[in-house]
């Protein structure tokens, strides 16, 4: 059995309502550095965050996006990461109930051909993009 090393990276941001803690989780096998790890579907990421922390993160302002973006770059995460943005009915919403007031959609977003099962991910550039919820990505817990 391979020993697992769990790396928890914390990013602290001051929020009007208190402190928000961002946790990027990456579980790395000691013998296989460089492989992709802790990749989960959107729903599995939500479940993991709710069981182990609080929830998948919502990004409510440009400042919060910039902090998460800086952290992604600092740890050389180049693929998008799941955030708690989900398309249900005819609305995009944060599944934790936070209001969707601020948006950061990619300027290249194609709304003519939406993903069938859309969930939101944060890119390295700090934009949101639609991804299939079944796709396996890293994720941000709070």
C-alpha positions, 0 to 999 in steps of 0.5 A: 500500500502506497503511503499518501501525503496530503498537502493542504494549502491555505489561502486566507482572505478577509471578507466583510462578514469575517474570514474566509478560508480557501483550501486547495486539496491535493493528495499525492502518492509519495512514489508518483510526484507529478501525476494528477491527483484529487481530481473529482467531478463537481458533485464529488467535490461538493460532497468532499468539501461538505464532509471534510470542510464547509463547502465548495467555495463561492467567489463573491467579488473581484478581490476574492477571485484575485486571491484565488487566482494568485494562489492557483498561479503560486502553486502552478495549477494550470487547469481550471478548478471547481467552484460552487457555481451551478446552472439549475433551471434557467439560472446560474447560482452558488449552491451554498446560497450566496447571492450571484451579484458579481460575475467573471465569465470568460470574455470568450464564453460561447453561449450558443452551445451550452454544456449539457450539464454545466457547472462553474470552474475558475481558470488560471486567468481568473475567469469563470467557465462552463464545464461538464459537471462530470469532468474531473478537476481539482477544487476549492473548499472553504 
